[in-house]
Amino acid sequence: MSTAPPPPLSRLEVHQNPCLPEGAQDVHAIATVTVDAPAAAASSPAQVIVIDRSYSMNGDKIARAREAAVAAVDALRDGSRFAVVAGNGRAEQIYPRQPAALAEATPSSREAARGAILALRADGGTNLVTWLELASALLGAVAPDEVRHTTILTDGQGTLTDAVLRRCAGLFTCDCVGIGEDWSPDQLRRITTALSGTRHFVEDLDDLPGFFRRQAEQTQERGMADLTLLVKAPGQVRVRKVAQVYPTERELTAREGGGPVHEYPLGSWGSETRDYQLWFRVPPRQPGAEIRVAQVMLASGEGQELARGRVLAQWTADLALATAVDPKVEHYTGQLEQNGLIREGLAALETGQTREATAKLGRARELAVECGRDDLVTALERVVDQDPVTGTVRLRSRMSRADTLNLDVGTDRTTREMTPRRGE
């Protein structure tokens, strides 16, 4: 029987300018959530490692995938629970052999898992539905107050449905790792958005074992399972959007059920800080009016309130007050605009609309330079080139699929550091 970890020390701070001009209806805020989680060892995280073994993985990819899975298993602490799944057109639990069961990590179980992994061979197609269903069966039996996590490695795209994502949501978190040049960024984004995870692209296969080892270690540092952001708004207030904006960008979906309190699962946590964008639509008011737009609360998986904050709206005739923008709201608004331009540019490039792609990616590069996002500037410069004399932006003639995949995954990440724009 598991012992629930003690509640974490938590803070929730709301950043906004509550002042609105007469008739304005949109209220924007950033909620910063900081958690000092208990020691991860108290929660014994459960992990499922899913390795794509479809035919396209033949050769160096399956060899490196085997090494990566072994590295992840070797990184598991004694006493943690795990399973290894091989996926193609179906999902096969290759360790432990007992169906729908997790193994406890010990020297002997890790050695047995290595043997099963190293025997993997590539064949068949790709059906992500079966992979997720088996992960759900394995982790669904784990107590809900414990961290439950899946990592999927794939080189391709296959069957995926919204129905399976709905069934898995809330049961476990899931990170996805793409290798090669044939996997679908949109499919992996759908999985990680629904299951509170992160997309990754490991371009150099030699880096794969080290990456998987770090992923396994980081999962073991998570001491809190299934925190929830509660947003309680009066009937006349509409919640337009709630999204995580740091450390990665991910729109959140409220649990089904409706009612005055919207519940947004946040996944598992270690000791860390995350930022969330809140966007509300309120009825217009005259100057001097003031309302409480929403209460925002952080709750544990058992429903215990851990921290809270308020979002307010005050209408004013003072334009200087009404048009001031909170620095955190401005910071993330700029990054979301930049990431959106990149996604739109890549979508245009995919459909052959090169002029639109060039314009959007060129503008995204300008914003990345202004905001000091050197990582995105580097990724963008693998796709577009700017003439140093005329300033003209062109698509690179020799860009590869890996260049666009790297850029696509880069749009998931943001920075908290508020770098002044160039010229300020």
Residue pairs with C-beta under 8 A, 6 or more apart in sequence:
2 43
2 44
2 143
2 145
2 146
3 42
4 145
4 302
5 37
5 38
5 39
5 42
5 43
5 145
5 223
5 224
6 38
6 42
7 300
7 304
7 306
8 35
8 36
8 37
8 38
8 223
8 224
8 269
8 271
8 306
9 35
9 36
10 33
10 34
10 35
10 36
10 298
10 306
10 307
11 32
11 33
11 34
11 307
12 31
12 32
12 33
12 34
12 296
12 297
12 298
12 306
12 307
12 308
12 309
13 31
13 32
13 34
13 309
14 29
14 30
14 31
14 32
14 278
14 296
14 309
14 310
14 311
15 29
15 30
15 31
15 32
15 326
15 327
15 328
15 329
16 27
16 28
16 29
16 30
16 311
16 312
16 326
16 329
17 321
17 324
17 325
17 326
17 329
18 27
18 311
18 312
18 313
18 314
19 314
19 315
19 316
19 318
19 321
19 322
19 324
20 27
20 313
20 314
20 315
20 316
20 322
21 315
21 316
21 317
21 319
21 322
21 323
22 284
22 285
22 286
22 287
22 315
22 317
23 284
24 284
24 315
24 322
25 281
25 282
25 283
25 284
26 240
26 279
26 280
26 281
26 282
27 278
27 279
27 280
27 281
27 282
27 293
27 311
27 313
28 277
28 278
28 279
28 280
28 329
28 333
29 277
29 278
29 311
29 326
29 329
30 245
30 275
30 276
30 277
30 278
30 326
30 328
30 329
30 332
31 229
31 275
31 276
31 278
31 296
31 309
32 273
32 274
32 275
32 276
32 328
33 229
33 266
33 273
33 274
33 275
33 276
33 298
33 307
34 272
34 273
35 224
35 227
35 269
35 270
35 271
35 272
35 273
35 298
35 306
36 271
37 222
37 223
37 224
37 269
37 270
37 271
37 272
38 223
38 224
39 223
40 147
40 220
40 221
40 222
40 223
40 270
41 77
41 79
42 223
43 145
43 146
43 147
43 222
43 223
43 224
43 225
44 79
44 80
44 81
44 146
45 80
45 81
45 146
45 147
45 148
45 149
45 219
45 220
45 222
45 268
46 80
46 81
46 82
46 102
46 139
46 142
46 146
46 147
46 148
46 149
47 72
47 76
47 80
47 81
47 82
47 83
47 149
47 150
47 151
47 216
47 219
48 82
48 83
48 84
48 85
48 102
48 134
48 135
48 138
48 139
48 149
48 150
48 151
48 172
49 69
49 72
49 73
49 82
49 83
49 84
49 85
49 150
49 151
49 153
49 212
49 216
50 85
50 86
50 87
50 91
50 131
50 135
50 150
50 151
50 152
50 153
51 65
51 66
51 68
51 69
51 84
51 85
51 86
51 87
51 117
51 120
51 153
52 65
52 87
52 88
52 126
52 152
52 153
52 154
52 155
52 156
53 62
53 65
53 86
53 87
53 88
53 120
53 121
53 122
53 123
53 124
54 87
54 88
54 89
54 122
54 123
54 124
54 125
54 126
54 155
54 156
54 158
55 88
55 122
55 123
55 124
55 125
56 122
56 126
56 155
56 156
56 180
56 182
57 65
57 122
57 155
58 122
60 205
61 122
61 155
61 179
61 180
61 205
62 120
62 121
62 122
64 179
64 205
64 206
64 208
64 209
65 120
65 153
65 179
65 208
66 117
66 118
66 120
67 208
67 209
68 153
68 208
68 209
68 211
68 212
69 84
69 117
69 153
69 212
70 113
70 114
70 117
70 118
70 209
71 209
71 210
71 212
71 213
71 216
72 151
72 212
72 213
72 215
72 216
73 82
73 84
73 105
73 110
73 113
73 114
73 117
73 216
74 110
74 114
74 213
75 212
75 213
75 216
75 217
75 220
76 82
76 105
76 110
76 216
76 220
77 105
77 220
78 105
78 106
78 107
79 104
79 105
80 104
80 105
80 220
81 102
81 103
81 104
81 105
81 142
82 102
82 103
82 105
82 113
83 93
83 95
83 96
83 101
83 102
83 103
83 138
84 93
84 94
84 95
84 113
84 116
84 117
85 91
85 92
85 93
85 94
85 131
85 134
85 135
85 138
86 92
86 94
86 120
87 126
87 127
87 128
87 130
87 131
87 152
87 154
88 122
88 123
88 124
88 125
88 126
88 127
89 124
89 125
89 126
89 127
89 130
90 124
90 127
90 130
91 127
91 130
91 131
91 133
91 134
91 135
93 99
93 100
93 134
93 138
94 116
94 117
94 119
94 120
95 103
95 112
95 113
95 116
95 117
96 102
96 103
96 109
96 112
96 113
100 137
100 138
100 141
101 138
102 138
102 142
103 109
103 113
125 158
126 154
126 156
126 157
126 158
126 159
127 158
127 159
128 152
128 154
128 158
128 159
128 160
128 164
128 187
128 191
129 159
129 160
129 161
129 164
131 152
132 150
132 164
132 165
132 168
132 174
132 191
133 164
133 167
135 150
135 168
135 172
135 174
136 167
136 168
136 171
136 172
139 148
139 149
139 150
139 171
139 172
140 171
142 148
144 225
144 226
144 301
145 225
145 226
145 301
145 302
146 225
147 173
147 219
147 222
147 223
147 224
147 225
147 268
148 171
148 172
148 173
148 225
148 268
149 172
149 173
149 174
149 175
149 219
149 222
149 268
150 172
150 173
150 174
150 175
150 195
151 174
151 175
151 176
151 177
151 212
151 215
151 216
151 219
152 174
152 175
152 176
152 177
152 191
153 177
153 179
153 208
153 212
154 176
154 177
154 178
154 179
154 183
154 188
155 178
155 179
155 180
155 182
155 183
156 180
156 182
156 183
156 184
157 182
157 183
157 184
157 187
158 187
160 187
160 190
160 191
162 190
165 190
165 191
165 194
165 195
166 194
168 174
168 194
168 195
169 194
169 195
169 253
169 265
170 226
170 255
170 265
172 195
173 195
173 196
173 197
173 267
173 268
174 191
174 192
174 195
174 196
174 197
175 192
175 197
175 198
175 199
175 200
175 215
176 188
176 191
176 192
176 197
176 198
176 199
176 200
177 200
177 201
177 202
177 211
177 212
177 215
178 185
178 188
178 199
178 200
178 201
178 202
178 405
178 409
179 201
179 202
179 205
179 208
181 400
181 401
181 402
181 405
183 405
185 199
185 405
185 408
185 409
188 199
189 199
189 412
191 197
192 198
192 199
192 250
193 250
193 251
193 253
194 253
195 267
196 250
196 265
196 266
196 267
196 268
197 267
198 248
198 412
199 409
199 412
200 211
200 409
201 405
201 406
201 408
201 409
202 208
202 211
203 402
203 405
203 406
218 270
221 270
221 271
222 268
222 269
222 270
223 269
223 270
223 271
224 268
224 269
224 270
224 300
225 268
225 301
226 265
226 266
226 267
226 268
226 300
226 301
227 265
227 266
227 267
227 268
227 269
227 298
227 299
227 300
227 301
227 306
228 263
228 264
228 265
228 266
228 298
228 299
228 300
228 301
229 242
229 252
229 263
229 264
229 266
229 276
229 296
229 297
229 298
229 299
230 261
230 262
230 263
230 264
230 295
230 296
230 297
230 298
230 299
231 239
231 242
231 261
231 262
231 264
231 278
231 294
231 295
231 296
231 297
232 260
232 261
232 262
232 294
232 295
232 296
232 297
233 239
233 260
233 262
233 280
233 293
233 294
233 295
234 260
234 291
234 292
235 260
236 282
236 283
237 280
237 281
237 282
237 291
237 293
237 294
238 280
238 281
238 282
239 254
239 262
239 278
239 279
239 280
239 294
240 279
240 280
240 281
241 251
241 277
241 278
241 279
242 251
242 252
242 254
242 262
242 264
242 276
242 277
242 278
242 279
243 249
243 250
243 251
243 252
243 276
243 277
244 250
244 251
244 252
244 266
244 274
244 275
244 276
244 277
245 275
245 276
245 277
245 332
245 335
245 336
245 414
246 273
246 274
246 275
246 332
246 414
246 415
246 416
247 272
247 274
247 413
247 414
247 416
248 412
248 413
248 414
249 335
249 336
249 339
249 411
249 412
249 413
249 414
250 412
252 264
252 265
252 266
252 276
253 264
254 262
254 263
254 264
255 263
255 264
255 265
257 263
266 274
273 416
275 328
275 332
275 416
277 332
277 336
278 294
278 296
278 311
280 293
280 294
280 311
282 291
282 293
282 313
285 291
285 313
285 315
286 315
287 315
287 316
287 317
288 315
288 316
289 314
289 315
290 312
290 313
290 314
290 315
291 312
291 313
292 310
292 311
292 312
293 310
293 311
293 312
293 313
294 310
294 311
295 308
295 309
295 310
295 311
296 308
296 309
296 310
296 311
297 305
297 306
297 307
297 308
297 309
298 305
298 306
298 307
298 308
299 305
299 306
300 306
316 322
325 333
327 418
328 418
331 418
332 414
334 367
334 371
335 371
335 373
335 414
335 415
337 367
338 364
338 367
338 368
338 371
338 373
338 376
339 364
339 411
339 412
339 414
341 360
341 361
341 363
341 364
341 367
342 360
342 361
342 364
342 376
342 380
342 407
342 408
342 410
342 411
343 408
343 411
344 356
344 360
345 356
345 357
345 358
345 359
345 360
345 361
345 364
346 357
346 361
346 404
346 407
346 408
348 354
348 356
348 357
348 360
349 357
349 361
349 383
349 395
349 404
354 395
357 395
358 384
358 393
358 394
358 395
359 393
361 380
361 383
361 384
361 393
361 395
362 384
362 386
362 393
364 376
364 380
365 377
365 380
365 381
365 384
365 386
365 393
367 373
368 376
368 377
368 380
369 377
369 422
370 421
370 422
371 419
371 421
372 417
372 419
373 415
373 419
375 410
375 413
376 407
376 410
376 411
379 403
379 406
379 407
379 410
380 407
382 396
382 399
382 403
382 406
382 407
383 395
383 396
383 399
383 403
383 404
383 407
384 393
384 394
384 395
384 396
385 393
385 394
385 395
385 396
386 392
386 393
386 394
387 393
387 394
396 403
